[in-house]
C-alpha cells in the first residue's frame, strides 16, 4: 500500500514538472513597447499585450513594435500656405503619433498599413501626408496670418480638430510648429514687395509667441 502511494506521488510530481516545463516552453514573453499578434482558427487575429501561451504547431505569431513616430511636413515656395487675408507663409510642422494600444486599434492599423509597415516612419508619413497637408490648408483658409503669428496654439488646435480622431488605429500625440515665416514676395525687378516695417513686426510676433508655444509643448506627451 505504501509503495502504491509512493508511486502515485512520484507520478504526480513528474506530471507537475512536465506541466510547468510545457507552460514555460509555450509561454511567450512580449518585449517592451511591442504587441503580439496570433493568428489562430478565429476570424480575427488575437492581439496580446502581455505574454500568452502559444502552440507553435497550430498558430502563427508576429511581434509588432509600437513606438512614437515623428515626421514633418514642410510647405514653402510654390506650396506655401495661403491664409484668409491672402497672406502667405512658409511653414514646417512636426506630427507625433503612434498606434493606440487597444486590440481594436492595433487591428485597424494592421489592416491599413500591414504588419511590416505599421511602425515604419516613411510608410506612416506617406500614408498620412496628404490628409495632414489638407488639414493645414483648411485651417489656414480660416485664419489670418497675423492671428497665427500671435497665437500658434489656436492654429495647432484647429489642425488637430480638422484631422479628427479617426486615424486608422493611430492616435495623434502632439503637433508642433517647428518653423513659420511670412513668405517674401519679390517683383520682377527683384524688389521685396513687403514693407520692411511689416516684416519686422511679423518677426517680432513670431519671437514673442515662441516661448508660449514651447511651454505648451513641454506639457504634451
N, C-alpha and C positions, 0 to 999 in steps of 0.2 A: 504493500500500500504506500509506504513511504517512498519507494522507488518511483512509482507512478506519479506521485505528487512532484517529486524532484524533476522527472522528465517533462511534466506539464509546465513547470516553472522555467526550465531551460528553453522549451519550445516558445513559451510566451516572450521570454527575453529576446530570443532570436527574431521572432516576428516584429517585436517592438523596434529592435535595432534596424531591421530591414525597412520598416515603415519610415523611420526617421531618416535613414540614408536615402530612400527613394524620394522623400519630400525634399531633402536638400539637393538632390540631383535635378529634380524637376522645377524647383523654385528659382525664379528669375529675379535678380536684383536689378532695379532700374537705376541707371546713372542719374546724377543730379541734373536738373533742368532738361529732363527728357521724359517722353511718354512712350509707352509700348502699345503697338497695335498687334492684335492677334486675330488672324483670320481662322475662324472655326467653321462649324457647319451652319451657322446662322446667316441671316440675310445681310446683316451689317457687321463689319469688324468690331471687335471689342477693344475699347480704349482703357488702358490701365495706367494710373499714376503711381501706384505702389505695386510691389512685386507680387505677381500671381504664380500659381502652379501651372506648368505648361507641359503639354505632351508633344514632343518633337516629331513623333511619327504620324500625328494626325493634324496638328495645327501648324501654321506658318506665322512667324513673329517678325516684326520690324520695329526698330527703335527710331524715334523722331526727336531731333534736338529742338527744344522750344527756347528760343533766345530773342532778345530785343534786336530788332532790325532797324537800322538807321539809313536813310537815303535823302538826298537833297534834290530839289527842283530849282533850276535857275532860269529866269525869264529876263532876257536882255536883248538889246539891239532891235531887230525886227519882231521879236517875240515878247517884247516887254508888256507890262500891264498898262491898260488904259482905264482911267478912273472916271467917275461920274462927271467930274468937272473938265473932262478931256485932257487932263494932265497925264503924263506918262512916267513910269518909274521902272528901273531895273531892280530885280528882287531875287533873293536866294532864300528859300525856305527849307528847313530840315524837318522831316517827318520821322518820328519814332513809333514803331508799332510792333506787336507780337501776336502770336496765336493765343486766343483766350483759353485758359486751362480748364475747359469743361469738355466732357465727352462729345457733346453735340457740336461744339465749335471746332474741335480738332477734326472731326469727320468732315465738316464743311470745308475747312482749309485743305484737307487732303483731296477732296473731290475737285476743288477749284484749282489747286496747284500741282497735285501729285506728291507722293511721298518724298521724292528726292529734291523737289524744288520748294518745299514748304518753308524752309528757313534759309533759302538762298537769297542773299541780298539783291543780286542783279535780277533774278527772276521776279521777286516780290516788287521791286522797283518798276519793272516793265509792266507788271500786272496792274498796278495802281496809278501809274504815271498820268495817263490821260484823264482819269477821274479826278485826281487831285489838282491838275492844271485847270480843269474846267471849274472846279470849286474856287480856285484863286481868281479866275477871271470873273466869275459871277459876283463874288464879294467885292471886287474892285469896281465893277459897274455900279454898285450901290453905295460906294464910298468915295468921298472926295479925298484927294491925295493929302491935303493938309490934315485931315482927320486921322489918317493912317500915321503920319509923322508925329502927331501929337499924342496919339493913344493907340499903340500897336496891339494892346491887349484886346480891345474890342474887335479889331480886324482878325486876330487869331481865333477869337470865339466865333466869329462869323464863318471862318473856314471850317472849324470843327463841326458847327451846326449844319453847314451846307453838305459836308461829306457824309454826315449821318453815322449811325452806329452799325448798319448792316454792311459789314466788310468781309463777307465770306469766311467767318470764323476768326478773323483778326480783330484786334482792338487797338484803337489809336491812343497811345500813351501820352504823347507830347508833340506839339507843333512849335517850332522856334523860327523866328525871322532872323536869319544869320546876317543878312545884309539887305538894305534897301536904300536907294538913292534916286532922286529925280533924274530922268533921262535928259541929257543935254542935247538940245536940238540945234543944228547948225544950218545956216543958209548956204546957198550955192557958192557964195564967196568965202565960206569957211568961218563966218562970224557966228558967235553964240547968240541965239535969239532970246535967251533968258537974261533978265537984268541981273547984274552981279549982286545987288542987294537982296533980290528974291532968292537967289541960290544960297547966299549966306544965311538968310533967315531959315530956309528949309534945313540946312545942315545943322543949325543950332537946335531946331526941333528934334532932329534925329539924335543928337548928342544928349539932350535933356531927357529924352524918352528911354535911352539905353539902360540907365540904372534901374528904372522902374521895371523894365522888361526882364532884366537879369534877376531881380528879386522874385518875380513871378515864376521864372523857370526853375529857380532853386527849390521851389515848393512842389514841383512836379515829380512824378515817379518816386 
